[in-house]
Amino acid sequence: MEKAQLRRGLHIAAIVVIIVLAVGLYKAKTDASKTHAHVRALETQISETEASMRALRAEIATLESPARIEALAERYLEADTGSESAALPESAIGANLPAPRETRR
């Protein structure tokens, strides 16, 4: 009789263990699915951010282009852009500077 009760107790314990394992497996699969969806959402967000960064870098390059800056200087500052050949040599700079003024104390 004791053998039958022991066997019955082991069967019940085995059934409980199987149920606990099944619930644990279901929870693990559900958590993995949620995590996978979150990873996909983050990857999409990263792709969108990188595309936005590329667009902003292209806009910066356009805004910083020397031709655009020269055109703006000519338009708003009425500055003529010259070539490097129009620049004074270093030795001639001193001759073209105004004479120093006397300082009063």
N, CA, C and O atoms as CSV, one atom per row, in Angstrom:
chain,resi,resn,atom,element,x,y,z
A,1,MET,N,N,0.800,-1.180,0.000
A,1,MET,CA,C,0.000,0.000,0.000
A,1,MET,C,C,0.861,1.269,0.000
A,1,MET,O,O,0.540,2.245,-0.678
A,2,GLU,N,N,1.907,1.244,0.732
A,2,GLU,CA,C,2.785,2.399,0.761
A,2,GLU,C,C,3.408,2.654,-0.596
A,2,GLU,O,O,3.632,3.802,-0.980
A,3,LYS,N,N,3.687,1.585,-1.317
A,3,LYS,CA,C,4.241,1.751,-2.663
A,3,LYS,C,C,3.259,2.468,-3.573
A,3,LYS,O,O,3.657,3.315,-4.373
A,4,ALA,N,N,2.038,2.154,-3.464
A,4,ALA,CA,C,1.011,2.776,-4.302
A,4,ALA,C,C,0.894,4.262,-3.969
A,4,ALA,O,O,0.760,5.092,-4.868
A,5,GLN,N,N,0.943,4.598,-2.684
A,5,GLN,CA,C,0.862,6.001,-2.274
A,5,GLN,C,C,2.112,6.768,-2.726
A,5,GLN,O,O,2.020,7.916,-3.160
A,6,LEU,N,N,3.266,6.131,-2.620
A,6,LEU,CA,C,4.510,6.762,-3.061
A,6,LEU,C,C,4.480,7.002,-4.565
A,6,LEU,O,O,4.873,8.065,-5.047
A,7,ARG,N,N,4.008,6.002,-5.294
A,7,ARG,CA,C,3.897,6.134,-6.745
A,7,ARG,C,C,2.915,7.242,-7.107
A,7,ARG,O,O,3.177,8.039,-8.008
A,8,ARG,N,N,1.801,7.291,-6.414
A,8,ARG,CA,C,0.801,8.320,-6.667
A,8,ARG,C,C,1.379,9.712,-6.368
A,8,ARG,O,O,1.136,10.647,-7.131
A,9,GLY,N,N,2.127,9.864,-5.291
A,9,GLY,CA,C,2.765,11.128,-4.932
A,9,GLY,C,C,3.782,11.552,-5.988
A,9,GLY,O,O,3.865,12.732,-6.330
A,10,LEU,N,N,4.549,10.604,-6.503
A,10,LEU,CA,C,5.517,10.910,-7.552
A,10,LEU,C,C,4.822,11.340,-8.843
A,10,LEU,O,O,5.299,12.242,-9.532
A,11,HIS,N,N,3.718,10.713,-9.168
A,11,HIS,CA,C,2.959,11.111,-10.363
A,11,HIS,C,C,2.427,12.539,-10.222
A,11,HIS,O,O,2.487,13.335,-11.160
A,12,ILE,N,N,1.914,12.841,-9.051
A,12,ILE,CA,C,1.395,14.190,-8.822
A,12,ILE,C,C,2.531,15.209,-8.903
A,12,ILE,O,O,2.371,16.271,-9.505
A,13,ALA,N,N,3.679,14.890,-8.299
A,13,ALA,CA,C,4.833,15.788,-8.345
A,13,ALA,C,C,5.311,15.963,-9.790
A,13,ALA,O,O,5.673,17.070,-10.187
A,14,ALA,N,N,5.315,14.888,-10.573
A,14,ALA,CA,C,5.736,14.970,-11.968
A,14,ALA,C,C,4.771,15.838,-12.769
A,14,ALA,O,O,5.203,16.628,-13.608
A,15,ILE,N,N,3.487,15.701,-12.523
A,15,ILE,CA,C,2.491,16.509,-13.228
A,15,ILE,C,C,2.665,17.985,-12.866
A,15,ILE,O,O,2.580,18.848,-13.740
A,16,VAL,N,N,2.905,18.277,-11.604
A,16,VAL,CA,C,3.119,19.654,-11.170
A,16,VAL,C,C,4.369,20.227,-11.848
A,16,VAL,O,O,4.355,21.365,-12.318
A,17,VAL,N,N,5.447,19.439,-11.896
A,17,VAL,CA,C,6.684,19.894,-12.541
A,17,VAL,C,C,6.441,20.159,-14.027
A,17,VAL,O,O,6.928,21.155,-14.562
A,18,ILE,N,N,5.706,19.296,-14.688
A,18,ILE,CA,C,5.407,19.473,-16.114
A,18,ILE,C,C,4.592,20.745,-16.325
A,18,ILE,O,O,4.855,21.500,-17.262
A,19,ILE,N,N,3.617,20.985,-15.474
A,19,ILE,CA,C,2.797,22.193,-15.604
A,19,ILE,C,C,3.647,23.435,-15.384
A,19,ILE,O,O,3.525,24.406,-16.130
A,20,VAL,N,N,4.508,23.419,-14.366
A,20,VAL,CA,C,5.384,24.569,-14.091
A,20,VAL,C,C,6.315,24.809,-15.275
A,20,VAL,O,O,6.517,25.957,-15.670
A,21,LEU,N,N,6.880,23.756,-15.845
A,21,LEU,CA,C,7.763,23.896,-17.006
A,21,LEU,C,C,7.004,24.445,-18.220
A,21,LEU,O,O,7.532,25.281,-18.953
A,22,ALA,N,N,5.778,23.982,-18.433
A,22,ALA,CA,C,4.986,24.467,-19.568
A,22,ALA,C,C,4.681,25.954,-19.415
A,22,ALA,O,O,4.785,26.712,-20.380
A,23,VAL,N,N,4.307,26.374,-18.208
A,23,VAL,CA,C,4.018,27.785,-17.966
A,23,VAL,C,C,5.297,28.611,-18.140
A,23,VAL,O,O,5.256,29.694,-18.725
A,24,GLY,N,N,6.418,28.115,-17.644
A,24,GLY,CA,C,7.690,28.813,-17.794
A,24,GLY,C,C,8.092,28.947,-19.252
A,24,GLY,O,O,8.577,29.999,-19.668
A,25,LEU,N,N,7.896,27.885,-20.036
A,25,LEU,CA,C,8.213,27.932,-21.466
A,25,LEU,C,C,7.329,28.938,-22.185
A,25,LEU,O,O,7.813,29.682,-23.037
A,26,TYR,N,N,6.045,28.975,-21.859
A,26,TYR,CA,C,5.129,29.923,-22.473
A,26,TYR,C,C,5.555,31.359,-22.146
A,26,TYR,O,O,5.567,32.223,-23.024
A,27,LYS,N,N,5.904,31.607,-20.879
A,27,LYS,CA,C,6.329,32.947,-20.477
A,27,LYS,C,C,7.625,33.335,-21.183
A,27,LYS,O,O,7.768,34.478,-21.618
A,28,ALA,N,N,8.563,32.415,-21.301
A,28,ALA,CA,C,9.832,32.708,-21.969
A,28,ALA,C,C,9.604,33.037,-23.443
A,28,ALA,O,O,10.209,33.972,-23.969
A,29,LYS,N,N,8.741,32.280,-24.110
A,29,LYS,CA,C,8.457,32.553,-25.521
A,29,LYS,C,C,7.761,33.897,-25.690
A,29,LYS,O,O,8.056,34.632,-26.632
A,30,THR,N,N,6.847,34.224,-24.794
A,30,THR,CA,C,6.147,35.505,-24.861
A,30,THR,C,C,7.122,36.663,-24.647
A,30,THR,O,O,7.086,37.655,-25.374
A,31,ASP,N,N,7.986,36.531,-23.651
A,31,ASP,CA,C,8.986,37.577,-23.393
A,31,ASP,C,C,9.945,37.722,-24.574
A,31,ASP,O,O,10.311,38.838,-24.940
A,32,ALA,N,N,10.351,36.609,-25.167
A,32,ALA,CA,C,11.258,36.668,-26.318
A,32,ALA,C,C,10.589,37.359,-27.496
A,32,ALA,O,O,11.235,38.117,-28.220
A,33,SER,N,N,9.311,37.107,-27.691
A,33,SER,CA,C,8.579,37.739,-28.783
A,33,SER,C,C,8.482,39.255,-28.560
A,33,SER,O,O,8.667,40.036,-29.494
A,34,LYS,N,N,8.195,39.658,-27.340
A,34,LYS,CA,C,8.122,41.098,-27.024
A,34,LYS,C,C,9.480,41.760,-27.219
A,34,LYS,O,O,9.573,42.863,-27.759
A,35,THR,N,N,10.524,41.081,-26.776
A,35,THR,CA,C,11.876,41.636,-26.916
A,35,THR,C,C,12.249,41.761,-28.388
A,35,THR,O,O,12.850,42.756,-28.795
A,36,HIS,N,N,11.899,40.768,-29.177
A,36,HIS,CA,C,12.199,40.808,-30.613
A,36,HIS,C,C,11.473,41.982,-31.284
A,36,HIS,O,O,12.049,42.673,-32.125
A,37,ALA,N,N,10.225,42.199,-30.916
A,37,ALA,CA,C,9.471,43.328,-31.474
A,37,ALA,C,C,10.098,44.654,-31.054
A,37,ALA,O,O,10.156,45.592,-31.849
A,38,HIS,N,N,10.563,44.737,-29.819
A,38,HIS,CA,C,11.208,45.964,-29.341
A,38,HIS,C,C,12.512,46.208,-30.098
A,38,HIS,O,O,12.823,47.347,-30.449
A,39,VAL,N,N,13.266,45.155,-30.348
A,39,VAL,CA,C,14.522,45.282,-31.094
A,39,VAL,C,C,14.238,45.768,-32.513
A,39,VAL,O,O,14.951,46.631,-33.025
A,40,ARG,N,N,13.209,45.225,-33.148
A,40,ARG,CA,C,12.853,45.680,-34.500
A,40,ARG,C,C,12.463,47.153,-34.507
A,40,ARG,O,O,12.832,47.891,-35.420
A,41,ALA,N,N,11.718,47.582,-33.490
A,41,ALA,CA,C,11.325,48.994,-33.402
A,41,ALA,C,C,12.559,49.881,-33.219
A,41,ALA,O,O,12.647,50.950,-33.824
A,42,LEU,N,N,13.503,49.448,-32.397
A,42,LEU,CA,C,14.727,50.227,-32.202
A,42,LEU,C,C,15.561,50.283,-33.480
A,42,LEU,O,O,16.134,51.323,-33.802
A,43,GLU,N,N,15.631,49.173,-34.207
A,43,GLU,CA,C,16.377,49.169,-35.470
A,43,GLU,C,C,15.753,50.125,-36.478
A,43,GLU,O,O,16.467,50.818,-37.202
A,44,THR,N,N,14.435,50.165,-36.528
A,44,THR,CA,C,13.744,51.095,-37.414
A,44,THR,C,C,14.047,52.535,-37.007
A,44,THR,O,O,14.300,53.387,-37.858
A,45,GLN,N,N,14.021,52.800,-35.705
A,45,GLN,CA,C,14.318,54.141,-35.211
A,45,GLN,C,C,15.760,54.530,-35.538
A,45,GLN,O,O,16.022,55.677,-35.899
A,46,ILE,N,N,16.685,53.595,-35.415
A,46,ILE,CA,C,18.090,53.871,-35.747
A,46,ILE,C,C,18.223,54.204,-37.222
A,46,ILE,O,O,18.925,55.148,-37.584
A,47,SER,N,N,17.557,53.438,-38.078
A,47,SER,CA,C,17.619,53.696,-39.520
A,47,SER,C,C,17.073,55.083,-39.856
A,47,SER,O,O,17.658,55.809,-40.659
A,48,GLU,N,N,15.960,55.439,-39.243
A,48,GLU,CA,C,15.365,56.759,-39.494
A,48,GLU,C,C,16.283,57.871,-39.002
A,48,GLU,O,O,16.423,58.897,-39.668
A,49,THR,N,N,16.905,57.679,-37.849
A,49,THR,CA,C,17.813,58.685,-37.305
A,49,THR,C,C,19.038,58.845,-38.189
A,49,THR,O,O,19.489,59.964,-38.434
A,50,GLU,N,N,19.582,57.723,-38.672
A,50,GLU,CA,C,20.741,57.798,-39.563
A,50,GLU,C,C,20.394,58.505,-40.865
A,50,GLU,O,O,21.199,59.280,-41.380
A,51,ALA,N,N,19.204,58.247,-41.403
A,51,ALA,CA,C,18.773,58.924,-42.629
A,51,ALA,C,C,18.629,60.428,-42.380
A,51,ALA,O,O,19.005,61.246,-43.220
A,52,SER,N,N,18.087,60.772,-41.231
A,52,SER,CA,C,17.948,62.186,-40.876
A,52,SER,C,C,19.311,62.851,-40.729
A,52,SER,O,O,19.500,63.993,-41.149
A,53,MET,N,N,20.258,62.135,-40.132
A,53,MET,CA,C,21.611,62.674,-39.979
A,53,MET,C,C,22.276,62.885,-41.340
A,53,MET,O,O,22.952,63.892,-41.553
A,54,ARG,N,N,22.085,61.937,-42.260
A,54,ARG,CA,C,22.657,62.102,-43.603
A,54,ARG,C,C,22.069,63.324,-44.284
A,54,ARG,O,O,22.791,64.087,-44.926
A,55,ALA,N,N,20.755,63.516,-44.147
A,55,ALA,CA,C,20.110,64.677,-44.761
A,55,ALA,C,C,20.630,65.972,-44.141
A,55,ALA,O,O,20.871,66.947,-44.854
A,56,LEU,N,N,20.804,65.989,-42.821
A,56,LEU,CA,C,21.314,67.195,-42.167
A,56,LEU,C,C,22.760,67.474,-42.566
A,56,LEU,O,O,23.135,68.631,-42.751
A,57,ARG,N,N,23.573,66.430,-42.700
A,57,ARG,CA,C,24.960,66.634,-43.134
A,57,ARG,C,C,25.007,67.195,-44.554
A,57,ARG,O,O,25.837,68.050,-44.860
A,58,ALA,N,N,24.121,66.714,-45.411
A,58,ALA,CA,C,24.069,67.235,-46.778
A,58,ALA,C,C,23.645,68.703,-46.767
A,58,ALA,O,O,24.177,69.513,-47.527
A,59,GLU,N,N,22.692,69.039,-45.909
A,59,GLU,CA,C,22.252,70.436,-45.806
A,59,GLU,C,C,23.376,71.319,-45.278
A,59,GLU,O,O,23.565,72.436,-45.761
A,60,ILE,N,N,24.123,70.830,-44.290
A,60,ILE,CA,C,25.255,71.591,-43.757
A,60,ILE,C,C,26.288,71.822,-44.850
A,60,ILE,O,O,26.811,72.927,-44.994
A,61,ALA,N,N,26.578,70.777,-45.620
A,61,ALA,CA,C,27.564,70.923,-46.697
A,61,ALA,C,C,27.107,71.964,-47.712
A,61,ALA,O,O,27.915,72.743,-48.217
A,62,THR,N,N,25.815,71.974,-48.010
A,62,THR,CA,C,25.284,72.971,-48.946
A,62,THR,C,C,25.387,74.371,-48.363
A,62,THR,O,O,25.794,75.306,-49.052
A,63,LEU,N,N,25.020,74.516,-47.092
A,63,LEU,CA,C,25.046,75.836,-46.465
A,63,LEU,C,C,26.467,76.363,-46.276
A,63,LEU,O,O,26.682,77.575,-46.287
A,64,GLU,N,N,27.423,75.479,-46.106
A,64,GLU,CA,C,28.806,75.904,-45.888
A,64,GLU,C,C,29.621,76.009,-47.174
A,64,GLU,O,O,30.815,76.304,-47.121
A,65,SER,N,N,29.011,75.779,-48.300
A,65,SER,CA,C,29.788,75.788,-49.543
A,65,SER,C,C,30.351,77.184,-49.806
A,65,SER,O,O,29.652,78.181,-49.624
A,66,PRO,N,N,31.607,77.257,-50.230
A,66,PRO,CA,C,32.233,78.555,-50.479
A,66,PRO,C,C,31.486,79.384,-51.532
A,66,PRO,O,O,31.411,80.607,-51.414
A,67,ALA,N,N,30.945,78.738,-52.541
A,67,ALA,CA,C,30.230,79.491,-53.578
A,67,ALA,C,C,28.999,80.177,-52.990
A,67,ALA,O,O,28.709,81.321,-53.337
A,68,ARG,N,N,28.283,79.502,-52.118
A,68,ARG,CA,C,27.093,80.088,-51.489
A,68,ARG,C,C,27.490,81.253,-50.592
A,68,ARG,O,O,26.835,82.296,-50.599
A,69,ILE,N,N,28.559,81.079,-49.820
A,69,ILE,CA,C,28.996,82.141,-48.917
A,69,ILE,C,C,29.471,83.358,-49.705
A,69,ILE,O,O,29.205,84.494,-49.314
A,70,GLU,N,N,30.170,83.125,-50.809
A,70,GLU,CA,C,30.592,84.250,-51.659
A,70,GLU,C,C,29.387,84.982,-52.232
A,70,GLU,O,O,29.363,86.212,-52.276
A,71,ALA,N,N,28.385,84.222,-52.672
A,71,ALA,CA,C,27.180,84.851,-53.232
A,71,ALA,C,C,26.458,85.673,-52.169
A,71,ALA,O,O,25.977,86.769,-52.453
A,72,LEU,N,N,26.380,85.148,-50.942
A,72,LEU,CA,C,25.738,85.904,-49.863
A,72,LEU,C,C,26.543,87.157,-49.511
A,72,LEU,O,O,25.966,88.209,-49.236
A,73,ALA,N,N,27.864,87.046,-49.520
A,73,ALA,CA,C,28.704,88.214,-49.225
A,73,ALA,C,C,28.520,89.283,-50.285
A,73,ALA,O,O,28.445,90.469,-49.966
A,74,GLU,N,N,28.447,88.875,-51.532
A,74,GLU,CA,C,28.231,89.846,-52.610
A,74,GLU,C,C,26.850,90.480,-52.505
A,74,GLU,O,O,26.693,91.676,-52.750
A,75,ARG,N,N,25.857,89.688,-52.144
A,75,ARG,CA,C,24.483,90.172,-52.114
A,75,ARG,C,C,24.211,91.088,-50.926
A,75,ARG,O,O,23.637,92.164,-51.094
A,76,TYR,N,N,24.614,90.673,-49.731
A,76,TYR,CA,C,24.253,91.421,-48.531
A,76,TYR,C,C,25.343,92.372,-48.043
A,76,TYR,O,O,25.040,93.401,-47.440
A,77,LEU,N,N,26.579,92.047,-48.292
A,77,LEU,CA,C,27.671,92.900,-47.818
A,77,LEU,C,C,28.279,93.733,-48.934
A,77,LEU,O,O,29.169,94.553,-48.708
A,78,GLU,N,N,27.788,93.508,-50.127
A,78,GLU,CA,C,28.310,94.175,-51.313
A,78,GLU,C,C,29.830,94.040,-51.387
A,78,GLU,O,O,30.540,94.970,-51.770
A,79,ALA,N,N,30.297,92.873,-51.014
A,79,ALA,CA,C,31.729,92.599,-51.042
A,79,ALA,C,C,32.057,91.849,-52.319
A,79,ALA,O,O,31.406,90.866,-52.673
A,80,ASP,N,N,33.071,92.331,-52.993
A,80,ASP,CA,C,33.518,91.631,-54.193
A,80,ASP,C,C,34.526,90.581,-53.770
A,80,ASP,O,O,35.464,90.847,-53.018
A,81,THR,N,N,34.309,89.418,-54.262
A,81,THR,CA,C,35.263,88.357,-53.954
A,81,THR,C,C,36.341,88.385,-55.010
A,81,THR,O,O,36.067,88.407,-56.210
A,82,GLY,N,N,37.538,88.386,-54.550
A,82,GLY,CA,C,38.668,88.438,-55.471
A,82,GLY,C,C,39.372,87.100,-55.538
A,82,GLY,O,O,39.051,86.157,-54.814
A,83,SER,N,N,40.312,87.055,-56.407
A,83,SER,CA,C,41.084,85.824,-56.505
A,83,SER,C,C,42.313,85.963,-55.620
A,83,SER,O,O,42.592,87.040,-55.091
A,84,GLU,N,N,43.023,84.898,-55.468
A,84,GLU,CA,C,44.226,84.938,-54.651
A,84,GLU,C,C,45.290,85.824,-55.295
A,84,GLU,O,O,46.129,86.384,-54.590
A,85,SER,N,N,45.269,85.959,-56.596
A,85,SER,CA,C,46.263,86.801,-57.266
A,85,SER,C,C,46.048,88.278,-56.958
A,85,SER,O,O,46.972,89.077,-57.111
A,86,ALA,N,N,44.835,88.659,-56.523
A,86,ALA,CA,C,44.562,90.048,-56.197
A,86,ALA,C,C,45.049,90.406,-54.795
A,86,ALA,O,O,45.070,91.583,-54.434
A,87,ALA,N,N,45.431,89.428,-54.017
A,87,ALA,CA,C,45.905,89.694,-52.660
A,87,ALA,C,C,47.296,90.309,-52.706
A,87,ALA,O,O,48.088,90.009,-53.599
A,88,LEU,N,N,47.583,91.167,-51.743
A,88,LEU,CA,C,48.886,91.813,-51.669
A,88,LEU,C,C,49.932,90.830,-51.172
A,88,LEU,O,O,49.645,89.991,-50.318
A,89,PRO,N,N,51.134,90.930,-51.699
A,89,PRO,CA,C,52.201,90.112,-51.121
A,89,PRO,C,C,52.527,90.629,-49.721
A,89,PRO,O,O,52.236,91.781,-49.400
A,90,GLU,N,N,53.113,89.804,-48.911
A,90,GLU,CA,C,53.372,90.159,-47.523
A,90,GLU,C,C,54.295,91.377,-47.409
A,90,GLU,O,O,54.137,92.184,-46.493
A,91,SER,N,N,55.220,91.513,-48.297
A,91,SER,CA,C,56.151,92.643,-48.235
A,91,SER,C,C,55.457,93.972,-48.547
A,91,SER,O,O,55.946,95.017,-48.118
A,92,ALA,N,N,54.352,93.972,-49.267
A,92,ALA,CA,C,53.668,95.210,-49.645
A,92,ALA,C,C,52.605,95.621,-48.639
A,92,ALA,O,O,52.038,96.708,-48.756
A,93,ILE,N,N,52.328,94.794,-47.674
A,93,ILE,CA,C,51.263,95.123,-46.721
A,93,ILE,C,C,51.635,96.362,-45.913
A,93,ILE,O,O,50.806,97.253,-45.723
A,94,GLY,N,N,52.857,96.421,-45.444
A,94,GLY,CA,C,53.285,97.561,-44.634
A,94,GLY,C,C,53.184,98.879,-45.373
A,94,GLY,O,O,52.856,99.897,-44.764
A,95,ALA,N,N,53.456,98.891,-46.672
A,95,ALA,CA,C,53.390,100.126,-47.442
A,95,ALA,C,C,51.957,100.602,-47.630
A,95,ALA,O,O,51.733,101.795,-47.837
A,96,ASN,N,N,51.006,99.723,-47.564
A,96,ASN,CA,C,49.611,100.092,-47.795
A,96,ASN,C,C,48.838,100.387,-46.514
A,96,ASN,O,O,47.668,100.766,-46.575
A,97,LEU,N,N,49.467,100.221,-45.366
A,97,LEU,CA,C,48.788,100.514,-44.106
A,97,LEU,C,C,48.863,102.000,-43.825
A,97,LEU,O,O,49.832,102.644,-44.226
A,98,PRO,N,N,47.877,102.566,-43.150
A,98,PRO,CA,C,47.954,103.989,-42.796
A,98,PRO,C,C,49.062,104.207,-41.769
A,98,PRO,O,O,49.455,103.296,-41.042
A,99,ALA,N,N,49.540,105.423,-41.736
A,99,ALA,CA,C,50.597,105.769,-40.785
A,99,ALA,C,C,50.051,105.684,-39.374
A,99,ALA,O,O,48.877,105.977,-39.146
A,100,PRO,N,N,50.873,105.293,-38.433
A,100,PRO,CA,C,50.379,105.211,-37.050
A,100,PRO,C,C,50.088,106.597,-36.500
A,100,PRO,O,O,50.787,107.554,-36.832
A,101,ARG,N,N,49.076,106.713,-35.672
A,101,ARG,CA,C,48.713,107.985,-35.064
A,101,ARG,C,C,49.461,108.160,-33.747
A,101,ARG,O,O,49.859,107.201,-33.086
A,102,GLU,N,N,49.625,109.397,-33.411
A,102,GLU,CA,C,50.244,109.679,-32.123
A,102,GLU,C,C,49.179,109.521,-31.047
A,102,GLU,O,O,48.026,109.918,-31.213
A,103,THR,N,N,49.596,108.942,-29.970
A,103,THR,CA,C,48.655,108.766,-28.860
A,103,THR,C,C,48.855,109.894,-27.860
A,103,THR,O,O,49.992,110.220,-27.519
A,104,ARG,N,N,47.786,110.485,-27.394
A,104,ARG,CA,C,47.858,111.568,-26.407
A,104,ARG,C,C,47.670,110.966,-25.037
A,104,ARG,O,O,46.847,110.075,-24.824
A,105,ARG,N,N,48.438,111.464,-24.141
A,105,ARG,CA,C,48.359,110.969,-22.760
A,105,ARG,C,C,47.769,111.972,-21.845
A,105,ARG,O,O,47.633,111.712,-20.649
